[in-house]
Amino acid sequence: MQTQFFDNPEAILFTLARLFASEGATREVAVLTYSTPELIQIYYDNLDGGTAYYTLYLNVSLSLYPQLQDGMGLIEQAICDKAQVFLVKFHDCLNEVKIVPATTEDEQWREKAAAWLAGKVTNQGRVRSDNVAPLTENGLLFRSWAEIYLYRALKELGVSFAPLPVFVRGGDSYRRIEPDFFIIHNGIAMVVEVDGDTVHQETPAEAHDRTAMLQHEGVHIERVPASKCDSAEKAKIAAQRIMTTIDKYAK
């Protein structure tokens, strides 16, 4: 006999994502949000009315899976441990959680693999494992759909920009940051951060500290709420406002 958890894992994954979000656990939230669950019974024990043991497989995209290599076991264990709270009144048992790459069909995979071997790959830096980018567009990585919509809008405007670039400051005070967008236009350099999506959130103080190394070098910082670019039309308006702001700085 199945429990409510195993009858409807989506509802539990949603709750787990909210619980992890309240703790600021971005990797766990990303895995739960951008995965397809697959529950497989691995064992059945007839004692005490019977207990079924399950493994929960979380199938993630090929763009997200490599970003989880550092500490994947800890992520799996954290999700498994937190899920136990839903099972205390049932006989069934969630034995383990495994994160696996989702299999996809692509008739052109051989051509794409050959292009990769030839060196035709993105030069976008690999994002930090504690703040993963689970989405892709045109072979580039993004952390939210709001970022993808803004990416499309900026591309339509013909502006020069880099999505999710990696900046490093060396020396004794080493820093590495990955702003959402870096735009260059009319001699002005601007970082645009999309704030308030469900995968990565931070306080204003944390946001300022993270971008200060570029701001101190004269880079302008513009923050755009995710709610202002969570659709194609909103993103076009946001992109126009960003360009208008840059033009004002250029005068």
Secondary structure, DSSP 8 states (H G I E B T S, - for coil): ---HHHH-HHHHHHHHHHHHHHTT-HHHHHHHHTEEEEEEEEEEE-GGG-EEEEEEEEEE-TTTGGGG-TTHHHHHHHHHHHHGGGSTTSS-EEEEEEEEE-----TTHHHHHHHHHTT---------TTS---EEETTEEESSHHHHHHHHHHHHHT-EEEES--EEE-STT-EEE--SEEEEETTEEEEEEEE--SS----HHHHHHHHHHHHTTT-EEEEEEGGGSSSHHHHHHHHHHHHHHHHHHH-
